[in-house]
Amino acid sequence: MTSNQPKSIIVIFGATGDLAKRKLFPSIYRLYRDGRLSEDFAVVGVARRPLSNDEFRENVKQSVHHFQNESEKQETFASHFYYQPFDVTDLTSYQELKSLLSSLDDSYNTEGNRIFYLAMAPDFFGTIAANLKSEELTATGGSIRLVIEKPFGHDYESAKALNDQIRHAFTEDQIYRIDHYLGKEMVQNIEVIRFANAIFEHLWNNRYIANIQITSSETLGVEDRGRYYESSGALRDMVQNHMLQMVALLAMEPPIKLTTDEIRSEKVKVLRALKPLTEDEVDDYFVRGQYGRGLIDGNEVIGYREEDSVDPESNTETFVSGKLMFENFRWAGVPFYIRTGKRMKEKSTEIVVQFKDLPMNLYFDNEDHTHPNLLVIHIQPDEGVTLHLNARKSGNGTTSRPIQLNYCNNCEDKMNTPEAYEVLLYDCMRGDSTNFTHWDEVALSWKFVDTISKAWEKNKTENFPNYESGSMGPKESDELLEKDGFHWWPISITR
C-alpha cells in the first residue's frame, strides 16, 4: 500500500440519483481501474429507495458498462459496493449505518477513514451533518471528510446559516465544497501557465493586458431542471461559483508556496479586491438575458418560458454577462468580462487574455489593422492553449498576418482524459483540499452576487426573452464591451 493508493469508505447520500450514476460511480471506477485505488476501499450507498446489495451493484455495473471489455474488473469493483435504505431524519438509520461501516472497516482495512458525500438536495445538509456527529459516525480515529455539492445556499445569509450548522459537526479542514470546474484539467493548468512560464508572469498585469474574457456557453436549455432553475438562474447557478473561481485563479498573486493554505489565501485576497457594486451601478456592469425560440443545429427549440416547470411570465435569467474590476495594484483599470448562458451557439468554456497593442506597430495587414496578441485557454470541450501572434506575410512588403501556436491536451486521447469528478474525488481521498472552495471564498462570492440579485429582483425586466436560441446572447452584452472599445472574441477565431 502506497500513499498514492488511499484507503477509505465512501458513503454516498443520494446514491440512487443522477449525479451518482453519471459521475461518481464512473469516476471511482476509473480510479480503481487505473490502480490509484487498491482493494482497500468500500462504497456505501444510502437513499430512501429500498434496494438490496445485489440490486445496487447491478446499478453500479450499468453505470460503468460503457468501459468495454472490462466485465471481470467491473464485477470485482461492484463487489466493494453496499446499500442501505435510509431516512436522513431517523437516528435509527444512522445507528444501522454506523454498524455497517464498523464491519466494513474490518473487512477492507480502511482504518476508520470516512468520506461522507452529500449528493442530494441541500435542504438536508445540516440535518445529516448534525446527525453524523451526534450518532458518533465521525468518531473513528481515522480521517473524516464531508463533501458538499452546490448550491451552497441561495444567498450570503442562507449560506452562512448552512455553514454555521455544518461547522457544529465538522471543522473547516474536514469540509470539501466541490466545484467541478476546479477539477477540469485546464482550469488547474491556469496556475501552471502563469507561474511556470517566464514569458507570461511578468506580463500578467495592467501594463500589458488590455482585458480578460471568460465565456462558458451551453447549447442545452434547462431540460428537466426547470423547477431548480426558476429559483436559481444563471447568476446563482454559474457566476457565484464557477465563473468567480476562474476569475480568482486568473487574478490572484503568486502564492508563497504551492500549499492549500497559501493558494486559498491568495484567492481570498483577490476576491476581497473585487470592486463592489451598488444596486444603482448593476446595470452599468451586468447584463441579463433569457432565451426565446430559435435554432440549435438546425432544429427549432422552444423558449425558456415554455419549458416544463417554468413560469410562463418568468423573470429568471438564463444568460449573464458582466464586467468585473479590481481595486488592487496589479489589475487596476483592467476589465475582466464574463458571460455564461444556455441555448447559445456553441458549447464551450474558454478564457481569452488580450494583450495591449504596441505603442507603435510598423507591420499591418492589408486592411491596415494590427491583430492583438491573445492567449486562449480552452477549458472544454477541447482542452489546450492557443497563442495568437503576428508573423510576416510571405512576399514583399511590410504586412503581417496572425498565426496560431496550438497545444491540445485531449485531442489524441479524449477517452482517457481524467473527468473533473475523478480528479476531485482522488484529491479528497488523499486529503488535498486545494481545489475545493474555502468558506471565505464562498462568503465573498455570495456578497458580491447578492447585490446584483437584489437589484434585478427590484427592477423586473420587461424585455424577456431577449436573445434567440442559437445566438451568443443579447445585443446588450456586446454593447457592454463596445463602450470600452473592445468586443467579444468569437469562439471560431480563438480556436
N, C-alpha and C positions, 0 to 999 in steps of 0.2 A: 504494500500500500504506500503510495507516494502522496505528497501534499497536493499534487495535481489531480488526485482522484478522491474528492471529498466524500465522506460517508455521512448520510443524513436520512431522516424520514421526512418526506414532503407531504403535508396534509393540505389537500385542496378543497376548500369550501366552495361549493358550486360546481362539483366535478361532473355533473351531467349537462352543464351549459356549453354554449357555443365556443367560448374562449378556451376552455379546457380541451375540447375536441380538436379545434382548428390549430391552436398554437402551443398549448402546454404539453400535451402528450407527445406530439411530434418532436418538440424541442428536447424533451427529456430523452426520447428515443435516440435522437442524433448524438447526444452526449454519450449515451450508453454504447451505441454502435461504434463511435469513433474512439472509444477507450478512455474517455475523460471521466466516466463513472465506472467504478468497479462493481462487483456483485454486492457490495455492502451498502445497499440503499433499498428503500421501500417507499411506495406512494400509497397514501390512504385517501380515497375519495369520499367526501361526505356531501349529502344533499337530501332533500325531503323524499325523493322518489325511492320506493322500495326496490332494491336490486340485490341479487346475490353476487358473491365474488366472481363467479364464472360469467355471469351476465355483464358485469362491469369490465372484466378482462376482454370479453368479446368486443365491447365498445372501444376499448383501448386499441385492440388489434385492427379494428376497422379504421381508426384514425391514422394509423401508420401503414396501411396496406399499400399505399402508393409507392413506398420504398420496395421496389420489386426484387424478387429472388432472394428474399431475406426472411422467409417464413419461420425457419428454425430459430433465428435470432429474435424475431418478434414474439415467438412463443415463450422463450426464456424471459424476455423483457416483461411481457404481460404477467408472468408469474410473480413479479415483485409488487403487483397492484392488489389492493384490498379495498373493500367498500363497506361503509356503514351508513344506514339510513339515519338522518339527523334532524333534530329540531333545535335551532340555534337558541331558542328561549327556554329550553328544558335542561336543567342541570344534570338530569339522569343521562342524557346523551353525552355530556362531557365526561362523566364518570366511566361510561362504557368505552368512549374513545381513549381515555387515559389507560384503561386496562389493556386495550388492543395495542397501543403504542409501546407500552412496557414490554409486552411479549415480543413485539417486532424488534425492539432494541436488542433483545437476547438473540433472536433468530438471525438478525443481519449485522450484529456487531456495530451498531450505529452510535453507541456511547452517549445516548441522550441528546444527540443533535437533532433539532427540530426546525423545520420551516413551515410556518402556517401561511398559506397563500389564500387570500380572500378574493376569489374570482366570482363575485356576486354583487348584488345591489348594495351600495354604500350605506343604506339605512341601517344595516345590521353590523357595521364595522365596530362600533363602540361596544355593542352588546357582546359580540364574540370576544373581543379583546378582554373585556372585564371578566367574562365567564372563564376564559382560559386561565386567567390569573387566579380567580377565586377557587377554582377546582384543581389548582396546582398542576396543570399540564405544562406550565413553564418552569417548574421546579425539578429539573432533571440532572443538573450538574454539567450538562453539555451546552453547546451554543444554541441560542433561541433567536429566531428571526421571524418577523411579521412582514409579509409582502402585501401591499395595498395597491389595487388598481385605481386609476382615475374614474370618475371625478372625485377629487378630494375636496368636498364641499361645493357649494354653488356661488359663494362669495367669501370675503375675508372672515366675516363673523361666524358663518357656519363651518368654515374650515378650521377656525381657531377652536370652536366648541368641540368639533370632532377630534382635533389633535389633543386637546386637554383630556378628553375621555380616554383616548388610546394611551396617552402618556401616564395615566394612573396604573396601567398594566405593563407597559413596555418602555424601556429607555429609548432615547433618540437613536442611539447607535444600533438598536435592535430593529428599528423601523425602516423598511425598504419601500419607499414610494416609487412605484415603477412608472417610467415614461418610456414607452418602447422606442421612441425616436432616439433616445440616448444609447440604445443598443445597436443602432444602424452603423454599419462599417464606416461609412464616410462621415457621419457625424462625429464618431470617435476619432476620425482622422483629421478633423479641424485643428485640434491641438498640435498634432504632429506636423501638419503642413505649416503651421505658424511658427512653432518653437524649435523645429529641427532643420529649418532652411534659412540660411543667411540672406538669401535673395528676397525673402518676404518680410521677416520680422522687423527689420529696420525701416521698411516702407509702410508698416501696418499702423498708420496714424493719419491725422488730419492734414499733414503736409503733402501727402502723396495720394491719398484715397479721396475720390470725389463723392462716392456713395456706395452703399452695400444694399443689395436687393435679395430678399428671401421669398421664394414662391413655393407654396405647397398646394397643388391643384389636383382635383379629382374629377373624373368623368361620371362617376356614380352619383345618384341622388341620395336621399336619406334611406331608401329601401324600406326595411321593416323597423327602422328606428325613429319613426315619426313622433311617437309619444315622448321619447327621451329628448329628441332634438328640439321639440317645442319648448322644453324647459331649459335648454342649454343654448343652442345657437352656435354659430361658428366662433364667436368671441370666446365663450367659455370652453367650447369643445377643443379648439385648436390654438388660439392665441395665448391663453393664460398658461399653457404648459409647453407644448411642442415648439411653438414659434419663439417664445421668450427664452426657452432653453437654448435654442440655436443662436439667438442674438447674444446671450450671455457668453457662450463659448467663443464667438467671433470677437467680442468686445473686451473680454477680460484681460487683465495684466498677466504677464508670465508669472506662474507660481514659483515660490522659492524652491520647492521640491515637488516631485510628482507623487504626492501623497493625497489621500482622500481629503483630509482636513485643509490642506493648502489650496487644492483646486477648488473645493467648495467655497473657501473663504474669498477667493478672487471672483467667483461667480456672484456671490452675495454683494461684494463691493460694487460690481458693475451694475447690478440691478438697483442698488441704492442710488447710483449716479444717473439713472433714467430721469429725464426731465418730467416732473409731474405735471399733469394737465388739470385745469379747472374744467368744470362741466361746460362752461361757455366756450372753451377752446376746442372741445372734442371735434366739432365739425370741421375745424381747420386742419386737423391732423388725422382724422379717421373717416373712412367711407364704409358704408354698409350696403349690402345687396341681397337680393332674393331672386332665385332663378324662376323663369317662366318657361313656357313651352319652347321647344327647339329641336335641333337635330344633333344626335350623337352617333357617329359612324354611319351616317345616312339614315338612321332610324329616328322617327319622331317620338319625343318623350314628353311626358306631362310636366306641368309646373309644380313647384313646391306646395302650393295651396291645394292641389288636387291629390296629394299623396295621402296614404292611409294614416289616420290618427292625427291629421294636421287641421288646424282651424282654417276654414275657407277664407277668413279675413286675417290670417296670421301676420304678425309684425316681426316674426323671427327672422334673423339674418342668416343666410346660407353662404355669405361671402363677406370678408372683411379685408380691407387694405388700410395700412396706416404708415405714418411717418414717426419714427422714434428718434429723439435727440438725447444726447448725453451731456451732463454738466460735469465734465472732467477734462483734464489736460490733454489726454490722448485724442479724444473724439469730439471736442468742441467744434461745432459747425458742420459735422458730417452727418447727413441723414441716413438712417437705416430704414429702408422701406420693406414692409412685409405685406404679403397678400396670400389669402387662402380661401378656397371656395369649393363648392360642389357643382356638379354638372358643367364643368369647364371644358375647354377644347381638348386638353391633354391631361393625362395622369402623370404628374412629375413633381418632384421636390428637388429644388436646386438653389444654390447660393451664387450670386454674381457679385464679385468685387470689382468695381470700376475705378481704375486709377486715373488721376488727373492728367490732363493734356500737358505736353511740354510747353514752356512759355513761348518757344519759337520752334516750329517744326518745318524743316526745309523740304520734306517729302510729302507729297499729296497724291491722292488717287486722281483718276481722270475727271472727277467732279469737284476737284479742289477741296476734298474732305480729308481729314485725318481720322483714323479709326482708333478709339481709345483702347489701351491695353485692358484686358479683362482676365480675371482669374475666376473660373467657374468650377464649383464643387458640386458634382452630381450625386445626390443622395439616393434617389430611386426614380424609375425602375432601374436605370443604368447607374452604376457606381463608378466614380472616377473623377478625374481632374482634367480640365482643358485650360490651356494658357493661350490667350489670343495676343499675337504680336503683329508687328508690321515688318514686311520684308520688301526688298527692291523688286519691282516688276521687271520681268525679263525684257530685254530690248534696250534701246537708248532712252535717255531722259531721266527725270528725277521723280518719277511716280512710284508709289508704293502700293502694296496690296496686303490685306490681312491674311495671316496664316494661323493655323492652329496646331499646338502641340498637345497630343492627347495621351492620357493614360486611362485605361478601363480596368477596373478591379474585378468585374464579374462577367466579362464578355465571353471568356472561354469556358467557364465552369459555373454557370448560374446555379446548377443543382446543388453544388457543394459549398456555396457561399453561406456562411452562418446566418440563420434567422436572428432577428433582434432579440426575440424571447430566449432563444438558445444562449446567446451571449450573456444576457442579464441573469438568467437562472443560474448559469455557471458561476458568475460573479457572486451571486447571493450565497450559493453553497460554499464558496471559498471565503465569504466574509468581506468581500470587496464592495463597498458601497459608493465608490467614486461616481458611478454612472446612474445613481439613484438620487432623487431630489431631497435635499435637506428642508426641514420645516421653514427655515429662514428664507429660502428661495420661494417656497410656496406662498408664504405670507406676503412677500414683496410683490410677487406676480399678481396676487389677488388684489392688493391695494391699488396697483396701477390700473388693472382691468375694471375694478368696481366703479371708478369714476366714469368710464366710458359707458358701462351698463346703465348707470343711473341717468346719464344724460339721454341715452336712447330711450329709456323707459318713460322719461318725462316728455320727450318730443317724438311722438309716434310719427313715422314717415307715412306719407300718403302715395308714394310713387312705386310701391312694390306691386308686382315683380318689376325689377329694373334692369335685368340682363337676361338675354336668351340663353337657354341651354346650348352648349357647344361653343360659347364665346369665352373670352378671358375676363369677364366681369363687366360691371357698369362703366360707362364713359367717365364718370366722376373719379374713378380710380386712376385713369390715365391723366386726368387734369391735376390730380394731386402731385404728380411728378413734373408735369409740364410747367407748373408755376415756379418750380425751382430750376427749370432749364434742363430737366432730364426726361427720360422715357423708360418704360419697362422694356427690358431686353427680351425679345421673343425667344421662346424655348428652341425654335428651329434654328436660330442663329447661334445660340450659345453652345449647341452640341457640336 
